[in-house]
């Protein structure tokens, strides 16, 4: 289990107040709530972009709250995907693998496997700025998976996609998540999407657990 205690943090007049929160260390847990409910602030706290005081987050028997962003070993798919536009799909992915010192034979085999699973062969040498929304999402997901994460954070992973490509995206993401067996938190305002992916749903309301 991942366990959070005594999380109290204020920014720009908004307050997060979570005395206790436990979520599963397997499968996907959805974080839902209306716009302004605190989902994004919570996401940034887990990433280490915000630094609350006197709180605790234990993941895999490790106290995470004092670690830097890089030390937390989190794989992240941002809502805007955050790819380097001048780099190809391949370059965006191998950059993070080098940064995490993860270019061994096992990692390269994993790269080859998921490149096929996510149907990225045709756009592998295409610059990110020329990729479709669905391709950008799949590149961002592969990059996160190959960063050797102990937890995946997915921030509104489908919100930027056209409706006609969402169904394929759902199936591809579900396939990868079920295979890698790394727990994931998916932040979404779409309760229907949350129900597609998980039986664990946590609702935020005004910075608290509803």
C-alpha positions in Angstrom: 0.0 0.0 0.0 1.0 3.6 -0.5 0.2 5.7 2.6 -0.1 9.4 2.9 -0.5 11.2 6.3 -0.8 14.8 7.6 -0.8 16.4 4.1 -1.6 20.0 4.6 -0.5 22.6 2.0 -1.7 26.0 0.8 -0.9 27.8 -2.4 -2.5 30.8 -4.1 -5.3 30.8 -1.5 -6.1 27.1 -2.1 -5.6 24.5 0.6 -5.0 20.7 0.4 -6.0 19.0 3.6 -5.6 15.2 3.7 -5.1 13.7 7.2 -4.9 10.1 5.9 -5.0 8.5 2.4 -4.2 4.9 1.4 -4.1 3.6 -2.1 -3.3 0.3 -3.7 0.2 -0.8 -4.7 -1.2 -2.5 -7.8 -3.5 -1.7 -10.6 -4.8 1.8 -11.3 -6.3 4.2 -8.8 -8.3 7.1 -10.2 -8.2 10.6 -8.7 -11.4 12.4 -9.8 -13.1 15.6 -9.0 -14.3 18.8 -10.6 -12.0 21.5 -11.9 -10.5 23.3 -8.9 -11.0 20.4 -6.5 -7.3 20.0 -5.9 -6.3 17.2 -8.2 -3.5 19.1 -10.0 -2.1 20.5 -6.7 -2.0 16.9 -5.3 -0.3 15.7 -8.5 2.4 18.4 -8.1 3.0 17.5 -4.5 3.5 13.8 -5.3 6.0 14.8 -8.1 7.9 17.0 -5.6 7.2 20.3 -7.4 5.5 21.5 -4.2 7.1 20.8 -0.8 4.7 20.6 2.1 6.1 20.5 5.6 5.7 17.7 8.2 3.8 15.2 6.0 4.6 11.6 5.2 4.3 9.5 2.1 5.4 5.9 2.3 5.7 4.0 -0.9 7.3 0.5 -1.1 8.5 1.0 2.5 10.4 4.2 1.5 9.6 7.6 2.9 9.1 9.7 -0.2 8.3 13.1 1.2 11.9 14.2 1.7 13.1 13.0 -1.7 13.8 15.2 -4.8 11.8 14.8 -8.0 14.5 12.6 -9.6 14.9 10.5 -6.5 11.3 9.5 -6.3 11.5 7.3 -9.4 8.1 8.3 -10.8 7.0 7.8 -14.4 4.8 10.7 -15.6 2.5 11.3 -18.5 1.5 14.9 -18.4 -1.7 16.2 -19.9 0.3 18.1 -22.6 2.7 15.1 -22.9 5.8 17.4 -22.5 7.8 16.1 -25.4 10.7 18.0 -26.9 9.2 19.2 -30.2 12.5 19.2 -32.1 13.4 15.6 -31.2 12.0 12.5 -32.8 9.9 10.0 -31.0 13.0 7.8 -30.5 15.1 10.7 -29.2 12.5 11.7 -26.7 12.4 8.2 -25.3 16.1 7.3 -25.3 16.9 10.7 -23.6 15.1 9.6 -20.4 16.6 6.1 -20.6 20.1 7.7 -20.7 19.2 10.0 -17.8 18.1 7.0 -15.7 21.2 5.0 -16.9 18.8 2.4 -18.4 20.2 1.4 -21.8 21.1 -2.2 -20.9 20.1 -5.2 -23.0 17.0 -5.9 -20.9 15.8 -2.3 -21.3 16.4 -2.3 -25.0 14.4 -5.5 -25.4 11.6 -3.9 -23.4 11.8 -0.8 -25.7 11.5 -3.0 -28.8 8.5 -4.9 -27.3 6.5 -1.8 -26.2 7.3 0.1 -29.4 5.4 -2.6 -31.2 2.7 -2.9 -28.6 2.0 0.8 -28.8 2.2 0.9 -32.6 5.0 3.4 -32.8 7.1 1.9 -35.6 5.8 4.2 -38.3 6.4 7.4 -36.4 9.6 6.4 -34.7 11.8 8.9 -36.6 9.1 11.7 -36.7 9.8 14.9 -34.8 7.4 15.3 -31.9 5.9 18.5 -33.2 4.7 16.5 -36.3 3.1 13.7 -34.3 -0.6 13.3 -33.9 -2.2 13.6 -30.5 -2.5 9.9 -30.2 1.1 9.3 -31.2 2.3 11.9 -28.7 0.4 10.2 -25.9 1.8 6.8 -26.8 5.4 8.2 -26.9 4.9 9.9 -23.6 3.6 6.6 -22.1 6.5 4.6 -23.4 8.9 7.2 -22.1 7.3 6.9 -18.7 7.3 3.1 -18.7 11.0 2.9 -19.6 12.1 5.3 -16.9 12.1 2.4 -14.4 9.3 3.9 -12.3 8.0 2.5 -9.0 4.7 4.5 -9.6 3.1 5.9 -12.8 1.3 9.2 -12.6 -1.1 9.9 -15.5 -2.5 13.4 -15.7 -5.7 13.5 -17.8 -4.0 11.2 -20.3 -6.9 11.2 -22.8 -8.3 14.7 -22.5 -6.3 16.0 -25.5 -7.4 13.2 -27.8 -10.2 13.4 -30.4 -13.1 11.2 -29.6 -12.5 8.9 -32.6 -9.0 7.8 -31.4 -9.9 7.5 -27.7 -11.2 3.9 -27.9 -7.9 2.6 -29.4 -6.0 4.7 -26.9 -8.0 3.1 -24.0 -7.1 -0.4 -25.2 -3.4 0.3 -25.8 -2.9 2.0 -22.4 -4.8 -0.8 -20.6 -2.7 -3.4 -22.3 0.6 -1.8 -21.2 -0.5 -1.1 -17.7 -1.7 -4.7 -17.2 1.6 -6.0 -18.5 4.2 -3.9 -16.6 2.5 -4.4 -13.2 3.5 -1.0 -11.9 0.9 0.8 -9.9 -0.6 3.9 -11.4 -2.5 7.0 -10.3 -4.7 8.5 -13.0 -5.9 12.0 -12.5 -9.1 12.6 -14.5 -12.3 14.7 -14.3 -14.1 12.1 -16.5 -15.7 9.5 -14.2 -16.6 7.2 -17.1 -12.9 7.0 -18.1 -12.0 6.3 -14.4 -14.5 3.4 -14.3 -13.0 1.9 -17.5 -9.5 1.6 -15.9 -10.0 1.0 -12.2 -12.1 -0.2 -9.4 -10.3 2.2 -7.1 -11.6 5.8 -7.3 -10.7 8.6 -4.9 -12.8 11.8 -5.3 -11.4 15.2 -4.4 -13.6 18.1 -3.3 -12.3 21.5 -2.2 -8.9 20.1 -1.4 -10.2 17.2 0.7 -11.2 13.6 0.1 -14.9 13.7 -0.6 
